[in-house]
Amino acid sequence: MKRIAVCDDEKCMRDQMREYLKDLEPVFQADYYESGNALLDAGIFYDVIFLDIDMRGLTGIDTARIWRSKDKKAKIIYVTAYEDFREYAFSVHAFGYLVKPVSREKIQALLQEAMDYEQEEAVGPKVRFQTDEGFQEFPVRDICYFEYANRKIKLVTTECLFHMRGSIGDIAVKMESFGFAVPHKSFVVNLHHVKNLKGYDMFMTNGEILPLSQKKSAELREMLTRWLAQQI
């Protein structure tokens, strides 16, 4: 369940938003606040916040700045009567800016856009390679390893196998910052998919066993230990 906050000092606007959002229950749970102070004092983290700007007490801009000091992830959507505060909205990385009056369709469409964006964020970073089938984009976490054999590079993901031309050294440089390592001169592996090391064998999460060279053994074990510590 996703949590939504609506913060507006006008009761009629809160009631209107309640009417617009009730169709989306139980996928979304919405809470309603009449001031920025009330929203901040609640101590609840939200996925999406619909926020007025001109409110009694804290303004919507000040409320968002304080919110951002503790939470960078919430999608803040301004719903305001004023056109000329957009640059302030950018300063707090607002996801959307709607000028009143707003329709049910606009609210629900922007909310769906926020959820789609969140889902895309959850996939994590992606990388692009030119394979024999053309340019392909891969979520980094889905790539198990690269192997150089027969003058081609084999790219193995959790679901598919692709072939492409290139240098395994160039691949290693490109993927190093994503948690990939070189256990053998012919391989670049995703440490996320290394299940276990035994002797000079690497047991992968997809069931394959890859070679670990004696020369690279100590270095890779240290890298894997360091990488696992960073995931905790």
MIDOSE-1310 file (N, C-alpha, C; in nm, 2 decimals, decimal comma, always signed):
residues 232
mkri	+0,08/-0,12/+0,00/+0,00/+0,00/+0,00/+0,09/+0,13/+0,00; +0,05/+0,22/-0,09/+0,13/+0,35/-0,09/+0,05/+0,45/+0,00; +0,13/+0,54/+0,06/+0,08/+0,64/+0,15/+0,09/+0,78/+0,08; -0,02/+0,85/+0,09/-0,04/+0,98/+0,03/-0,07/+1,08/+0,14
avcd	-0,01/+1,20/+0,14/-0,05/+1,31/+0,23/-0,11/+1,42/+0,14; -0,21/+1,48/+0,19/-0,27/+1,60/+0,13/-0,26/+1,71/+0,24; -0,19/+1,82/+0,20/-0,17/+1,93/+0,30/-0,22/+2,06/+0,24; -0,34/+2,11/+0,29/-0,40/+2,23/+0,24/-0,48/+2,29/+0,35
dekc	-0,47/+2,42/+0,37/-0,54/+2,48/+0,48/-0,69/+2,51/+0,45; -0,73/+2,49/+0,33/-0,87/+2,51/+0,29/-0,94/+2,37/+0,30; -1,04/+2,37/+0,38/-1,12/+2,25/+0,40/-1,19/+2,20/+0,27; -1,23/+2,29/+0,19/-1,30/+2,26/+0,07/-1,21/+2,18/-0,02
mrdq	-1,08/+2,22/-0,02/-0,98/+2,16/-0,11/-0,95/+2,02/-0,05; -0,94/+2,01/+0,08/-0,91/+1,87/+0,13/-1,02/+1,78/+0,10; -1,15/+1,83/+0,11/-1,26/+1,75/+0,08/-1,27/+1,71/-0,06; -1,23/+1,80/-0,15/-1,23/+1,77/-0,29/-1,12/+1,66/-0,32
mrey	-1,00/+1,67/-0,26/-0,90/+1,57/-0,28/-0,94/+1,44/-0,23; -1,01/+1,44/-0,12/-1,06/+1,31/-0,06/-1,16/+1,25/-0,16; -1,24/+1,32/-0,22/-1,33/+1,27/-0,32/-1,26/+1,21/-0,44; -1,15/+1,28/-0,49/-1,08/+1,24/-0,60/-1,00/+1,11/-0,57
lkdl	-0,95/+1,10/-0,45/-0,86/+0,98/-0,42/-0,93/+0,86/-0,36; -1,06/+0,87/-0,33/-1,13/+0,76/-0,27/-1,14/+0,64/-0,37; -1,14/+0,68/-0,50/-1,15/+0,57/-0,60/-1,03/+0,48/-0,61; -0,92/+0,53/-0,55/-0,79/+0,46/-0,56/-0,77/+0,37/-0,43
epvf	-0,85/+0,37/-0,34/-0,84/+0,29/-0,22/-0,87/+0,14/-0,27; -0,81/+0,04/-0,21/-0,72/+0,04/-0,10/-0,57/+0,04/-0,14; -0,55/+0,07/-0,27/-0,41/+0,07/-0,32/-0,33/+0,19/-0,25; -0,40/+0,30/-0,23/-0,34/+0,41/-0,16/-0,42/+0,44/-0,03
qady	-0,34/+0,48/+0,07/-0,40/+0,53/+0,19/-0,37/+0,68/+0,20; -0,47/+0,76/+0,22/-0,44/+0,91/+0,22/-0,47/+0,97/+0,36; -0,38/+1,06/+0,40/-0,40/+1,13/+0,53/-0,41/+1,28/+0,49; -0,49/+1,36/+0,57/-0,52/+1,50/+0,53/-0,47/+1,59/+0,64
yesg	-0,40/+1,70/+0,61/-0,35/+1,79/+0,70/-0,39/+1,93/+0,67; -0,41/+2,02/+0,77/-0,45/+2,16/+0,74/-0,34/+2,25/+0,75; -0,22/+2,20/+0,78/-0,10/+2,29/+0,79/+0,03/+2,21/+0,77; +0,13/+2,29/+0,73/+0,26/+2,22/+0,72/+0,32/+2,17/+0,85
nall	+0,29/+2,24/+0,96/+0,33/+2,20/+1,09/+0,27/+2,06/+1,13; +0,14/+2,05/+1,10/+0,07/+1,92/+1,13/+0,13/+1,81/+1,05; +0,16/+1,83/+0,92/+0,22/+1,73/+0,84/+0,36/+1,69/+0,89; +0,44/+1,78/+0,93/+0,58/+1,75/+0,98/+0,57/+1,69/+1,12
dagi	+0,48/+1,73/+1,20/+0,47/+1,67/+1,34/+0,41/+1,53/+1,34; +0,35/+1,49/+1,23/+0,29/+1,36/+1,23/+0,40/+1,25/+1,23; +0,51/+1,28/+1,18/+0,63/+1,19/+1,18/+0,61/+1,06/+1,09; +0,53/+1,08/+0,98/+0,50/+0,97/+0,89/+0,57/+0,99/+0,76
fydv	+0,63/+0,89/+0,70/+0,69/+0,90/+0,57/+0,59/+0,87/+0,46; +0,58/+0,95/+0,36/+0,48/+0,93/+0,25/+0,55/+0,91/+0,12; +0,48/+0,84/+0,03/+0,53/+0,82/-0,10/+0,50/+0,94/-0,19; +0,38/+1,00/-0,17/+0,34/+1,12/-0,25/+0,28/+1,22/-0,15
ifld	+0,32/+1,35/-0,17/+0,26/+1,46/-0,09/+0,20/+1,56/-0,18; +0,07/+1,58/-0,17/+0,01/+1,69/-0,24/+0,01/+1,81/-0,15; +0,07/+1,92/-0,19/+0,10/+2,03/-0,10/+0,06/+2,17/-0,15; -0,01/+2,24/-0,07/-0,05/+2,38/-0,11/+0,07/+2,47/-0,08
idmr	+0,08/+2,58/-0,14/+0,19/+2,68/-0,11/+0,15/+2,78/-0,01; +0,04/+2,86/-0,04/+0,00/+2,97/+0,05/-0,08/+2,92/+0,16; -0,02/+2,88/+0,27/-0,09/+2,83/+0,39/-0,06/+2,92/+0,51; -0,15/+2,92/+0,61/-0,12/+2,98/+0,73/-0,01/+2,91/+0,81
gltg	+0,08/+2,98/+0,87/+0,19/+2,92/+0,94/+0,30/+2,90/+0,84; +0,35/+2,78/+0,83/+0,46/+2,74/+0,74/+0,40/+2,74/+0,59; +0,47/+2,80/+0,50/+0,43/+2,79/+0,36/+0,46/+2,65/+0,31; +0,41/+2,62/+0,19/+0,43/+2,49/+0,13/+0,58/+2,48/+0,09
idta	+0,65/+2,59/+0,06/+0,79/+2,59/+0,02/+0,87/+2,55/+0,14; +0,84/+2,62/+0,25/+0,92/+2,60/+0,38/+0,89/+2,46/+0,43; +0,77/+2,41/+0,42/+0,74/+2,28/+0,46/+0,82/+2,17/+0,38; +0,82/+2,19/+0,25/+0,90/+2,10/+0,17/+1,05/+2,10/+0,20
riwr	+1,10/+2,22/+0,23/+1,25/+2,23/+0,26/+1,28/+2,15/+0,39; +1,19/+2,16/+0,49/+1,21/+2,09/+0,61/+1,20/+1,94/+0,59; +1,09/+1,91/+0,51/+1,07/+1,77/+0,47/+1,19/+1,70/+0,40; +1,25/+1,78/+0,31/+1,36/+1,73/+0,23/+1,48/+1,70/+0,32
skdk	+1,49/+1,77/+0,43/+1,61/+1,75/+0,52/+1,61/+1,61/+0,58; +1,49/+1,54/+0,58/+1,48/+1,41/+0,64/+1,44/+1,30/+0,54; +1,39/+1,34/+0,43/+1,34/+1,25/+0,33/+1,36/+1,30/+0,19; +1,44/+1,24/+0,11/+1,47/+1,28/-0,03/+1,38/+1,21/-0,13
kaki	+1,30/+1,11/-0,09/+1,24/+1,02/-0,18/+1,09/+1,06/-0,21; +1,02/+1,12/-0,12/+0,88/+1,15/-0,14/+0,86/+1,23/-0,27; +0,76/+1,20/-0,34/+0,72/+1,28/-0,46/+0,63/+1,39/-0,41; +0,68/+1,51/-0,42/+0,60/+1,63/-0,38/+0,54/+1,69/-0,50
iyvt	+0,41/+1,71/-0,49/+0,33/+1,77/-0,60/+0,26/+1,89/-0,54; +0,29/+2,00/-0,60/+0,22/+2,13/-0,55/+0,09/+2,14/-0,62; -0,01/+2,18/-0,54/-0,15/+2,21/-0,59/-0,18/+2,35/-0,53; -0,17/+2,45/-0,62/-0,17/+2,58/-0,57/-0,25/+2,68/-0,66
ayed	-0,29/+2,79/-0,61/-0,36/+2,89/-0,69/-0,26/+2,98/-0,76; -0,13/+2,97/-0,74/-0,04/+3,06/-0,79/+0,05/+3,00/-0,90; +0,07/+3,07/-1,01/+0,15/+3,03/-1,12/+0,30/+3,05/-1,10; +0,33/+3,16/-1,02/+0,47/+3,21/-1,02/+0,56/+3,16/-0,91
frey	+0,53/+3,04/-0,86/+0,62/+2,98/-0,76/+0,69/+2,86/-0,81; +0,69/+2,84/-0,94/+0,75/+2,72/-1,00/+0,90/+2,71/-0,97; +0,97/+2,82/-0,98/+1,12/+2,81/-0,95/+1,15/+2,76/-0,81; +1,06/+2,80/-0,72/+1,08/+2,75/-0,58/+1,05/+2,61/-0,57
afsv	+0,95/+2,56/-0,65/+0,92/+2,42/-0,65/+1,04/+2,34/-0,70; +1,11/+2,39/-0,80/+1,23/+2,32/-0,85/+1,34/+2,31/-0,74; +1,35/+2,41/-0,65/+1,45/+2,41/-0,55/+1,43/+2,30/-0,45; +1,31/+2,24/-0,44/+1,29/+2,13/-0,34/+1,26/+2,00/-0,42
hafg	+1,29/+2,01/-0,55/+1,28/+1,89/-0,64/+1,14/+1,84/-0,64; +1,04/+1,93/-0,66/+0,90/+1,89/-0,67/+0,88/+1,80/-0,79; +0,79/+1,70/-0,78/+0,77/+1,61/-0,89/+0,66/+1,67/-0,99; +0,57/+1,75/-0,93/+0,47/+1,81/-1,02/+0,42/+1,95/-0,96
ylvk	+0,35/+2,02/-1,05/+0,30/+2,16/-1,01/+0,17/+2,18/-1,08; +0,06/+2,18/-1,01/-0,07/+2,19/-1,06/-0,13/+2,32/-1,01; -0,20/+2,39/-1,10/-0,26/+2,52/-1,07/-0,41/+2,50/-1,05; -0,46/+2,54/-0,93/-0,61/+2,53/-0,91/-0,69/+2,61/-1,00
pvsr	-0,81/+2,57/-1,04/-0,87/+2,44/-1,00/-0,81/+2,32/-1,07; -0,82/+2,21/-1,00/-0,76/+2,09/-1,06/-0,88/+1,98/-1,08; -0,87/+1,90/-1,18/-0,97/+1,80/-1,20/-0,92/+1,67/-1,15; -1,02/+1,58/-1,13/-0,99/+1,44/-1,08/-0,89/+1,37/-1,18
ekiq	-0,91/+1,40/-1,31/-0,83/+1,33/-1,41/-0,68/+1,38/-1,40; -0,66/+1,50/-1,37/-0,52/+1,56/-1,36/-0,46/+1,50/-1,24; -0,53/+1,49/-1,13/-0,47/+1,44/-1,00/-0,44/+1,30/-1,02; -0,53/+1,22/-1,07/-0,50/+1,07/-1,08/-0,40/+1,04/-1,19
allq	-0,39/+1,12/-1,29/-0,29/+1,10/-1,40/-0,15/+1,13/-1,34; -0,13/+1,24/-1,27/+0,00/+1,27/-1,21/+0,04/+1,17/-1,10; -0,06/+1,13/-1,03/-0,03/+1,02/-0,93/+0,02/+0,90/-0,99; -0,05/+0,86/-1,10/+0,00/+0,74/-1,17/+0,14/+0,76/-1,23
eamd	+0,17/+0,88/-1,28/+0,30/+0,91/-1,33/+0,40/+0,90/-1,22; +0,37/+0,94/-1,10/+0,46/+0,93/-0,99/+0,49/+0,79/-0,95; +0,39/+0,71/-0,96/+0,41/+0,56/-0,92/+0,49/+0,49/-1,03; +0,46/+0,53/-1,16/+0,54/+0,47/-1,27/+0,69/+0,51/-1,25
yeqe	+0,71/+0,63/-1,22/+0,85/+0,68/-1,20/+0,92/+0,61/-1,08; +0,84/+0,59/-0,97/+0,90/+0,52/-0,86/+0,93/+0,37/-0,89; +0,85/+0,31/-0,97/+0,88/+0,17/-1,01/+1,00/+0,17/-1,10; +1,02/+0,27/-1,19/+1,14/+0,27/-1,27/+1,26/+0,29/-1,19
eavg	+1,25/+0,38/-1,09/+1,36/+0,40/-0,99/+1,41/+0,27/-0,92; +1,30/+0,19/-0,89/+1,33/+0,07/-0,81/+1,41/-0,03/-0,89; +1,40/-0,02/-1,03/+1,48/-0,11/-1,11/+1,63/-0,09/-1,10; +1,66/+0,04/-1,07/+1,80/+0,07/-1,05/+1,87/+0,12/-1,18
pkvr	+2,00/+0,14/-1,18/+2,07/+0,19/-1,30/+2,06/+0,09/-1,41; +2,07/+0,14/-1,53/+2,07/+0,06/-1,65/+2,20/+0,09/-1,74; +2,24/+0,00/-1,81/+2,35/+0,02/-1,91/+2,31/-0,03/-2,05; +2,38/+0,03/-2,14/+2,34/+0,01/-2,28/+2,46/-0,05/-2,36
fqtd	+2,43/-0,15/-2,44/+2,53/-0,22/-2,52/+2,48/-0,25/-2,66; +2,57/-0,25/-2,75/+2,53/-0,28/-2,89/+2,56/-0,43/-2,91; +2,45/-0,51/-2,91/+2,47/-0,66/-2,92/+2,45/-0,70/-3,07; +2,46/-0,82/-3,10/+2,43/-0,87/-3,24/+2,29/-0,84/-3,28
egfq	+2,20/-0,83/-3,18/+2,06/-0,80/-3,21/+2,03/-0,65/-3,22; +2,13/-0,57/-3,20/+2,11/-0,42/-3,20/+2,13/-0,37/-3,06; +2,11/-0,24/-3,04/+2,13/-0,17/-2,91/+2,03/-0,23/-2,81; +2,08/-0,26/-2,69/+1,99/-0,32/-2,59/+2,03/-0,24/-2,46
efpv	+1,92/-0,22/-2,37/+1,94/-0,16/-2,24/+1,91/-0,27/-2,14; +2,01/-0,28/-2,04/+1,99/-0,38/-1,94/+2,00/-0,32/-1,80; +1,90/-0,36/-1,71/+1,92/-0,32/-1,57/+2,05/-0,39/-1,52; +2,13/-0,31/-1,45/+2,26/-0,36/-1,40/+2,24/-0,48/-1,31
rdic	+2,14/-0,48/-1,23/+2,12/-0,59/-1,14/+2,08/-0,72/-1,21; +2,04/-0,72/-1,33/+2,00/-0,84/-1,41/+2,11/-0,90/-1,48; +2,23/-0,83/-1,49/+2,34/-0,89/-1,56/+2,42/-0,98/-1,46; +2,44/-1,11/-1,50/+2,52/-1,20/-1,42/+2,67/-1,19/-1,44
yfey	+2,70/-1,20/-1,57/+2,85/-1,19/-1,61/+2,87/-1,16/-1,76; +2,99/-1,13/-1,79/+3,03/-1,12/-1,93/+3,15/-1,22/-1,95; +3,15/-1,29/-2,06/+3,26/-1,38/-2,09/+3,31/-1,36/-2,23; +3,44/-1,35/-2,25/+3,51/-1,34/-2,38/+3,55/-1,47/-2,43
anrk	+3,49/-1,51/-2,54/+3,53/-1,64/-2,60/+3,50/-1,63/-2,75; +3,59/-1,69/-2,83/+3,58/-1,70/-2,98/+3,56/-1,56/-3,04; +3,64/-1,47/-2,99/+3,64/-1,33/-3,04/+3,51/-1,25/-3,02; +3,43/-1,30/-2,93/+3,31/-1,23/-2,90/+3,29/-1,23/-2,75
iklv	+3,20/-1,14/-2,71/+3,17/-1,13/-2,57/+3,03/-1,18/-2,55; +3,02/-1,27/-2,45/+2,88/-1,32/-2,42/+2,83/-1,25/-2,29; +2,71/-1,19/-2,31/+2,65/-1,12/-2,20/+2,54/-1,20/-2,14; +2,55/-1,25/-2,02/+2,45/-1,34/-1,96/+2,37/-1,26/-1,85
ttec	+2,24/-1,26/-1,87/+2,15/-1,20/-1,77/+2,08/-1,31/-1,70; +1,99/-1,27/-1,61/+1,91/-1,37/-1,53/+1,81/-1,44/-1,62; +1,78/-1,38/-1,74/+1,68/-1,44/-1,82/+1,73/-1,47/-1,97; +1,83/-1,40/-2,02/+1,87/-1,41/-2,16/+2,02/-1,42/-2,18
lfhm	+2,05/-1,45/-2,30/+2,19/-1,45/-2,34/+2,21/-1,37/-2,47; +2,31/-1,28/-2,47/+2,34/-1,19/-2,58/+2,48/-1,21/-2,62; +2,51/-1,18/-2,75/+2,65/-1,18/-2,80/+2,68/-1,04/-2,85; +2,81/-1,00/-2,84/+2,85/-0,87/-2,89/+3,00/-0,86/-2,91
rgsi	+3,04/-0,77/-2,98/+3,19/-0,75/-3,01/+3,24/-0,65/-2,91; +3,37/-0,65/-2,88/+3,43/-0,56/-2,79/+3,54/-0,62/-2,71; +3,59/-0,54/-2,62/+3,71/-0,58/-2,53/+3,66/-0,61/-2,39; +3,70/-0,72/-2,34/+3,66/-0,75/-2,20/+3,72/-0,65/-2,10
gdia	+3,84/-0,59/-2,14/+3,90/-0,49/-2,06/+3,81/-0,36/-2,05; +3,75/-0,33/-2,17/+3,66/-0,21/-2,17/+3,54/-0,23/-2,09; +3,49/-0,36/-2,10/+3,37/-0,39/-2,02/+3,40/-0,38/-1,87; +3,52/-0,43/-1,83/+3,56/-0,42/-1,69/+3,56/-0,28/-1,64
vkme	+3,62/-0,19/-1,72/+3,62/-0,05/-1,68/+3,48/+0,01/-1,67; +3,40/-0,02/-1,77/+3,26/+0,04/-1,77/+3,18/-0,01/-1,65; +3,20/-0,13/-1,61/+3,11/-0,19/-1,51/+3,17/-0,19/-1,37; +3,29/-0,14/-1,35/+3,35/-0,15/-1,22/+3,27/-0,07/-1,11
sfgf	+3,22/+0,04/-1,15/+3,15/+0,13/-1,05/+3,02/+0,07/-1,01; +2,97/-0,03/-1,08/+2,84/-0,10/-1,05/+2,86/-0,23/-0,97; +2,98/-0,25/-0,92/+3,00/-0,37/-0,84/+3,04/-0,50/-0,92; +3,11/-0,48/-1,03/+3,16/-0,59/-1,12/+3,31/-0,61/-1,09
avph	+3,35/-0,73/-1,11/+3,49/-0,76/-1,08/+3,55/-0,86/-1,19; +3,68/-0,87/-1,20/+3,74/-0,96/-1,30/+3,81/-1,07/-1,22; +3,74/-1,19/-1,22/+3,79/-1,31/-1,15/+3,89/-1,39/-1,24; +3,89/-1,36/-1,37/+3,97/-1,44/-1,46/+3,98/-1,35/-1,59
ksfv	+4,08/-1,37/-1,66/+4,11/-1,28/-1,78/+3,99/-1,28/-1,88; +3,91/-1,38/-1,88/+3,80/-1,39/-1,98/+3,66/-1,35/-1,92; +3,66/-1,31/-1,79/+3,53/-1,29/-1,73/+3,52/-1,16/-1,66; +3,40/-1,10/-1,66/+3,37/-0,98/-1,57/+3,24/-1,02/-1,51
vnlh	+3,24/-1,03/-1,37/+3,12/-1,08/-1,30/+3,05/-0,98/-1,22; +2,92/-0,99/-1,20/+2,85/-0,90/-1,11/+2,85/-0,97/-0,97; +2,92/-0,90/-0,88/+2,93/-0,95/-0,74/+2,80/-0,98/-0,67; +2,70/-0,91/-0,72/+2,56/-0,93/-0,67/+2,51/-1,08/-0,69
hvkn	+2,57/-1,14/-0,80/+2,52/-1,27/-0,84/+2,62/-1,38/-0,80; +2,72/-1,35/-0,72/+2,82/-1,45/-0,67/+2,76/-1,51/-0,55; +2,72/-1,63/-0,55/+2,66/-1,70/-0,44/+2,76/-1,75/-0,34; +2,88/-1,81/-0,39/+2,98/-1,87/-0,30/+3,11/-1,88/-0,38
lkgy	+3,22/-1,89/-0,30/+3,35/-1,92/-0,36/+3,40/-2,05/-0,29; +3,45/-2,14/-0,37/+3,51/-2,26/-0,32/+3,63/-2,30/-0,40; +3,74/-2,29/-0,34/+3,87/-2,31/-0,41/+3,88/-2,21/-0,52; +3,89/-2,26/-0,65/+3,90/-2,16/-0,76/+3,77/-2,17/-0,84
dmfm	+3,66/-2,19/-0,78/+3,53/-2,20/-0,85/+3,44/-2,09/-0,79; +3,37/-2,02/-0,88/+3,27/-1,92/-0,83/+3,13/-1,98/-0,86; +3,05/-1,99/-0,76/+2,92/-2,04/-0,77/+2,82/-1,92/-0,79; +2,75/-1,92/-0,90/+2,67/-1,80/-0,94/+2,52/-1,83/-0,90
tnge	+2,45/-1,73/-0,88/+2,30/-1,74/-0,85/+2,22/-1,81/-0,95; +2,27/-1,81/-1,08/+2,19/-1,88/-1,19/+2,23/-2,02/-1,20; +2,31/-2,07/-1,11/+2,35/-2,22/-1,11/+2,48/-2,25/-1,18; +2,54/-2,15/-1,25/+2,66/-2,18/-1,32/+2,78/-2,17/-1,23
ilpl	+2,89/-2,23/-1,27/+3,02/-2,23/-1,19/+3,12/-2,17/-1,29; +3,18/-2,05/-1,25/+3,28/-1,98/-1,33/+3,42/-2,00/-1,27; +3,52/-1,99/-1,35/+3,66/-2,01/-1,30/+3,71/-1,88/-1,23; +3,79/-1,90/-1,12/+3,86/-1,80/-1,05/+4,01/-1,83/-1,06
sqkk	+4,08/-1,74/-1,12/+4,22/-1,76/-1,14/+4,30/-1,75/-1,01; +4,40/-1,83/-1,00/+4,48/-1,82/-0,88/+4,54/-1,68/-0,85; +4,58/-1,62/-0,96/+4,63/-1,48/-0,95/+4,53/-1,38/-0,90; +4,40/-1,40/-0,93/+4,30/-1,31/-0,89/+4,23/-1,35/-0,76
sael	+4,26/-1,46/-0,71/+4,18/-1,52/-0,60/+4,17/-1,43/-0,48; +4,29/-1,39/-0,43/+4,29/-1,31/-0,30/+4,23/-1,17/-0,32; +4,25/-1,11/-0,44/+4,19/-0,98/-0,47/+4,04/-0,99/-0,48; +3,99/-1,09/-0,54/+3,85/-1,10/-0,56/+3,78/-1,13/-0,43
reml	+3,84/-1,22/-0,35/+3,78/-1,25/-0,22/+3,77/-1,12/-0,13; +3,87/-1,04/-0,14/+3,87/-0,91/-0,06/+3,76/-0,82/-0,12; +3,75/-0,81/-0,25/+3,65/-0,73/-0,31/+3,51/-0,77/-0,27; +3,49/-0,91/-0,27/+3,36/-0,96/-0,24/+3,32/-0,93/-0,10
trwl	+3,42/-0,95/-0,01/+3,39/-0,92/+0,14/+3,36/-0,77/+0,16; +3,43/-0,69/+0,09/+3,41/-0,54/+0,10/+3,27/-0,51/+0,04; +3,24/-0,57/-0,07/+3,11/-0,54/-0,14/+2,99/-0,59/-0,05; +3,00/-0,71/+0,01/+2,90/-0,76/+0,10/+2,88/-0,67/+0,22
aqqi	+2,99/-0,61/+0,27/+2,98/-0,53/+0,39/+2,90/-0,40/+0,35; +2,92/-0,35/+0,23/+2,85/-0,23/+0,19/+2,70/-0,25/+0,17; +2,66/-0,38/+0,15/+2,51/-0,41/+0,13/+2,44/-0,42/+0,26; +2,51/-0,43/+0,38/+2,44/-0,44/+0,51/+2,39/-0,31/+0,55
